[in-house]
Amino acid sequence: MRRVVSSAPGKLFVGGEHAVTDAGQPAVLVAVDRRLELTLASSDRTRGLDQEGRYVRAVAAVIAHVAAERGRDGGPYAVSTRSTLVDPAVGDAPARKYGLGSSAAVTVAAVRGLDVWHGLGLTPQEQLKVALLATLRVNPRASGADVATSLRGGWVSYCSPDRAWVHAHDDADDPAATARLVRAEWPGLASASLPTPTSLALRVGWTGSPASTVSIVSAVRAVGLTPQFLAASRAGVDALVAAVQADDPDAARDAVRTIRAALRDLGSAVGVGIETPLLTALADAAEAHGFAGKSSGAGGGDCGIAVGAAGDEHAVAGLEAAWAEAGIVPLHLAVDAGAWVEDSESDAEGDA
C-alpha cells in the first residue's frame, strides 16, 4: 500500500490586493499555520476527484498531461483531504471560513502530491506553473498570488503572469501543449521569498463576514483599475518589500498605510465596499494601539491585518481587546513554511 501525503498552508495578503491581478504588479503575502492535507493512496481505480472539487480535478488533468509527455504513470489512486483552514460547525454554531486561501492550498497540495506520485521531479517553478495553469482553468481571472505563497511559505513577493498569454498558449486537449506551457517562460510571472522579519509583529483579525472574492474582483474589474491606484499600490508594496528586507517596523507601518489609502480610494472610485465598517474599525483600532491596519485580500469582509513593532505585549493586548469589543475575532496565526510531501510504502496486511 503506497501513500503520498502532502500539506500546504493558507495565506494572507499584506499588500497588493486587486493591483496584483494586472500582470507585473507586485504583492506581498505570508503563509500561515493553518493547513490543508491531501492524501493519495493505492487503489484499483482513481477515486475521489469529484468529491475533492474543481481545483483538484484541474490539477489532476494538467499533471496527467505532463506525465503522459514524460512517459510516467504512478497508477490509480484514491484522493482525500482534511483541512484546518475552516473551523467545522459545532452544535448550533456554523462553520467558520476565514478567507485563508483553501482553494490555493488544495491546489498546491495536489500538485506536490501528484508530482511525487507520478515521479515527475518537477522543479519549484514548474510546480508553480502547474498550479497556476490548473487555477486559471477554473478561475481565468485569478492572480495566483495565493498559490505562490502556499508553495513557498514564509513572506513572499509575487507578480502575476500575463494571463492572456497563458490562455492563448493553453490547449487543455493536447498533452504536448500542456507540457510545453509548463516548461515555458511566462511573461510577467515573478515569485520570490522574502526574509522573515524579527522586529515586525503581524496580527490578524476576522470580521465574521465571509467575503465573495469573485464578486468583488468582478465589480472592480467592471470599472477598471486606474493608473493612479496601480501607481499607489506599487509604491506601497515596493516600500513594504524594502521594510521587510530591512526588518523596519516603522517603514512597514507607513507602507501599510499607503496601501490602505489606495484600497479605500479604489473602493470609493468603483462603488464597492472593499473596506467594510468592521474592517474600518479593525484598522482604526490598530492605529490607536501603535499598529497600522488594513483589509487583507479582496475586502468586503473576512480578515484584516495589523502591522507594528514586535515585543510590545501591552499594545497587542489592547489591540485585541479593542477588536473583541468591536465584534472582531483575533486569530492567533503564525507565519508558516510552504508545502511539503511525504511518500511511504507499507504492508497492507501488517497495517490492518
KAQUIZI-V602881 format. One record per backbone hydrogen bond with DSSP energy under -1.0 kcal/mol. NH is the residue of the N-H (numbers start at 1). CO is the residue of the C=O. If there is no record, write none. Layout:
nh->NH co->CO
nh->NH co->CO
//
This chain:
nh->3 co->344
nh->4 co->40
nh->5 co->342
nh->6 co->38
nh->7 co->340
nh->8 co->36
nh->10 co->34
nh->11 co->100
nh->12 co->30
nh->14 co->28
nh->15 co->28
nh->19 co->17
nh->20 co->16
nh->21 co->18
nh->22 co->19
nh->24 co->160
nh->25 co->22
nh->27 co->158
nh->28 co->15
nh->29 co->156
nh->30 co->12
nh->31 co->154
nh->32 co->10
nh->33 co->334
nh->36 co->8
nh->37 co->82
nh->38 co->6
nh->39 co->80
nh->40 co->4
nh->41 co->78
nh->42 co->2
nh->47 co->77
nh->52 co->48
nh->57 co->53
nh->58 co->54
nh->59 co->55
nh->60 co->56
nh->61 co->57
nh->62 co->58
nh->63 co->59
nh->64 co->60
nh->65 co->61
nh->66 co->62
nh->67 co->63
nh->68 co->64
nh->69 co->65
nh->70 co->66
nh->72 co->67
nh->78 co->41
nh->79 co->47
nh->80 co->39
nh->82 co->37
nh->84 co->35
nh->87 co->96
nh->90 co->93
nh->93 co->90
nh->96 co->87
nh->105 co->101
nh->106 co->102
nh->107 co->103
nh->108 co->104
nh->109 co->105
nh->110 co->106
nh->111 co->107
nh->112 co->108
nh->113 co->109
nh->114 co->110
nh->115 co->111
nh->116 co->112
nh->117 co->113
nh->118 co->114
nh->120 co->115
nh->127 co->123
nh->128 co->124
nh->129 co->125
nh->130 co->126
nh->131 co->127
nh->132 co->128
nh->133 co->129
nh->134 co->130
nh->135 co->131
nh->136 co->132
nh->137 co->133
nh->138 co->134
nh->139 co->135
nh->142 co->139
nh->148 co->144
nh->149 co->145
nh->150 co->146
nh->151 co->147
nh->152 co->148
nh->153 co->149
nh->154 co->336
nh->156 co->29
nh->157 co->192
nh->158 co->27
nh->159 co->190
nh->162 co->187
nh->163 co->161
nh->166 co->162
nh->167 co->163
nh->168 co->164
nh->169 co->165
nh->174 co->171
nh->178 co->174
nh->179 co->175
nh->180 co->176
nh->181 co->177
nh->182 co->178
nh->183 co->179
nh->184 co->180
nh->189 co->186
nh->190 co->159
nh->192 co->157
nh->194 co->155
nh->201 co->308
nh->203 co->306
nh->205 co->304
nh->206 co->329
nh->207 co->302
nh->216 co->212
nh->217 co->213
nh->218 co->214
nh->219 co->215
nh->220 co->216
nh->221 co->217
nh->222 co->218
nh->223 co->219
nh->224 co->220
nh->230 co->226
nh->231 co->227
nh->232 co->228
nh->233 co->229
nh->234 co->230
nh->235 co->231
nh->236 co->232
nh->237 co->233
nh->238 co->234
nh->239 co->235
nh->240 co->236
nh->241 co->237
nh->242 co->238
nh->243 co->239
nh->244 co->240
nh->245 co->241
nh->246 co->242
nh->248 co->243
nh->252 co->248
nh->253 co->249
nh->254 co->250
nh->255 co->251
nh->256 co->252
nh->257 co->253
nh->258 co->254
nh->259 co->255
nh->260 co->256
nh->261 co->257
nh->262 co->258
nh->263 co->259
nh->264 co->260
nh->265 co->261
nh->266 co->262
nh->267 co->263
nh->268 co->264
nh->269 co->265
nh->270 co->266
nh->271 co->267
nh->272 co->267
nh->274 co->272
nh->280 co->276
nh->281 co->277
nh->282 co->278
nh->283 co->279
nh->284 co->280
nh->285 co->281
nh->286 co->282
nh->287 co->283
nh->288 co->284
nh->289 co->286
nh->290 co->287
nh->291 co->286
nh->292 co->307
nh->294 co->305
nh->296 co->303
nh->300 co->274
nh->302 co->209
nh->304 co->205
nh->305 co->294
nh->306 co->203
nh->307 co->292
nh->308 co->201
nh->310 co->199
nh->313 co->311
nh->316 co->312
nh->317 co->313
nh->318 co->314
nh->319 co->315
nh->320 co->316
nh->321 co->317
nh->322 co->318
nh->323 co->319
nh->324 co->320
nh->325 co->321
nh->326 co->322
nh->327 co->324
nh->328 co->323
nh->329 co->206
nh->331 co->204
nh->333 co->331
nh->336 co->31
nh->340 co->7
nh->342 co->5
nh->344 co->3
nh->346 co->1
nh->351 co->347
//
